[in-house]
Structures are given as C-alpha cells and as structure tokens.
Amino acid sequence: MEATLRDHREEQRVEQERIRLEQEERMKKEQERMRVEHEESMQQEQEHMRKEQERLRAKISKELEKKMSSVMEKKMSDMSKRLFSQFGGSKR
C-alpha cells in the first residue's frame, strides 16, 4: 500500500514536471515568435523610412533644380539686358 502511494506520488510529480516543461516550452516559442514579429516590424518600418527619405530627397532636389533654373534664367536675362544696353543700344 505504501509503495503504491509512493508510486502514485512519483507519477504525479513526473506529470507535474512534464506539464511545467511543456508550459515553459510554449512560453519560449511564444517569446521567440514575438521577437521575430517585432524584428520584422522594425525592418519594415526602417524600409518605409528609407523610402520616405529617398522620396523627400528627390522632391527637394527637384525643387532646388527648379529654383536654380529660375535664378539662372533671371541672371541670363539681366545680363542680356545689360549687354544690350551697353553694346546693342549704342549710336551708329
């Protein structure tokens, strides 16, 4: 009888240990899944930010190019007017 009781207790202890190990394993798997999910999310966010930076750089570059072109056109026009007034408008 006492041996049976000891065997039963040992079986319970082994079963509880098995359950504890299974729970621990599930928790580890869940933590790993969450870590991977977080890492993927961070990579996607970084990629999104990189693309947004590229888009903004291209936009700024295009706007700067337009402004530079406008400034150059104005300078060329002013130079033409000055040259014309100095040389083109002289009396013959």
Beta strands, then each sheet from edge to edge (+ up, - down):
end
